């Protein structure tokens, strides 16, 4: 999927609640909401927080039990906003964080639930 601009896409999770994915301009998902939301408004508030919380201190780097790396984006109150995909190296993990920092603040919002 080729995306002209970075964008957050709101969709329904398997349980019918709202969730979002942040897509980079190359069409790759670079961040997924850490939780599902009962209301569209709460989902939009989470996206707003994600757009604003892009300082380096807002990312927590983690190692999964399988040895792969991932990161969490956090709000100022340490609430988890988004979770990355898995990465095979620390270099690609850092590239993923830089992609979120670059794309999140300027991303449009597309709502597929309407």
C-alpha positions as CSV (number, residue, x, y, z in Angstrom):
1,X,0.0,0.0,0.0
2,X,1.5,3.3,-1.1
3,X,0.6,6.3,1.0
4,X,1.1,9.9,-0.2
5,X,1.4,11.4,3.2
6,X,2.1,9.9,6.6
7,X,-1.3,9.2,8.3
8,X,-3.0,7.8,11.2
9,X,-5.7,5.4,10.2
10,X,-8.6,4.7,12.6
11,X,-10.2,1.3,12.2
12,X,-12.1,-1.2,14.2
13,X,-10.1,-3.8,16.3
14,X,-11.3,-7.4,16.2
15,X,-13.4,-6.7,19.4
16,X,-15.2,-3.9,17.6
17,X,-13.6,-1.1,19.5
18,X,-11.6,1.7,17.9
19,X,-7.8,1.6,17.3
20,X,-5.2,3.3,15.1
21,X,-2.1,2.7,13.0
22,X,0.4,5.3,12.0
23,X,1.6,4.7,8.4
24,X,4.8,6.2,7.0
25,X,4.9,7.6,3.5
26,X,6.1,4.2,2.2
27,X,2.9,2.5,3.4
28,X,4.5,0.7,6.3
29,X,2.9,0.7,9.7
30,X,5.3,2.3,12.1
31,X,3.2,2.5,15.3
32,X,0.0,0.8,16.5
33,X,-2.2,2.1,19.3
34,X,-1.4,0.4,22.6
35,X,-5.0,-0.1,23.4
36,X,-8.5,-0.2,21.9
37,X,-11.0,2.6,22.7
38,X,-14.7,2.3,23.3
39,X,-15.3,5.8,21.7
40,X,-14.0,7.4,18.5
41,X,-13.3,10.5,20.6
42,X,-10.9,8.7,23.0
43,X,-9.1,7.2,19.9
44,X,-8.7,10.7,18.5
45,X,-7.4,12.0,21.8
46,X,-4.8,9.2,21.8
47,X,-3.7,10.2,18.3
48,X,-3.4,13.8,19.4
49,X,-1.1,12.7,22.3
50,X,0.9,10.6,19.9
51,X,1.4,13.5,17.6
52,X,2.6,15.7,20.4
53,X,4.8,13.2,22.3
54,X,7.7,12.7,20.0
55,X,10.7,13.8,22.1
56,X,13.4,11.1,22.6
57,X,12.3,10.7,26.2
58,X,8.9,9.7,25.1
59,X,10.1,6.3,23.7
60,X,10.9,3.3,25.8
61,X,13.1,0.7,24.1
62,X,12.4,-2.9,24.9
63,X,13.6,-6.4,24.1
64,X,11.1,-9.2,23.5
65,X,11.5,-12.7,24.9
66,X,12.4,-13.8,21.3
67,X,15.4,-11.4,21.3
68,X,13.8,-8.9,18.9
69,X,13.5,-5.2,19.7
70,X,10.5,-3.0,19.9
71,X,9.6,0.4,21.4
72,X,6.7,2.0,23.2
73,X,5.7,5.6,22.7
74,X,4.6,7.2,26.0
75,X,2.8,10.3,27.0
76,X,4.1,12.7,29.6
77,X,2.1,10.8,32.3
78,X,3.9,7.5,31.2
79,X,0.7,6.2,29.6
80,X,1.5,3.9,26.7
81,X,0.2,5.4,23.4
82,X,1.7,3.2,20.7
83,X,3.7,0.1,20.1
84,X,6.1,-0.6,17.3
85,X,6.6,-3.6,15.2
86,X,9.5,-6.0,16.0
87,X,13.0,-5.1,14.8
88,X,16.0,-7.5,14.3
89,X,18.6,-4.9,15.3
90,X,19.0,-1.8,17.5
91,X,19.9,0.2,14.4
92,X,16.6,-0.5,12.7
93,X,14.8,0.1,16.1
94,X,16.3,3.6,16.2
95,X,15.3,4.1,12.6
96,X,11.8,3.2,13.5
97,X,11.8,5.8,16.3
98,X,13.2,8.5,14.0
99,X,10.4,7.6,11.5
100,X,7.7,8.2,14.2
101,X,9.4,11.5,15.2
102,X,9.4,12.6,11.6
103,X,6.0,11.4,10.6
104,X,3.7,11.6,13.6
105,X,3.5,15.5,13.9
106,X,2.6,16.0,10.3
107,X,0.3,13.0,9.8
108,X,-3.2,13.3,8.5
109,X,-6.0,11.3,10.0
110,X,-8.1,8.9,8.0
111,X,-11.2,7.3,9.6
112,X,-12.2,4.0,8.1
113,X,-15.0,3.5,10.7
114,X,-17.4,6.0,9.3
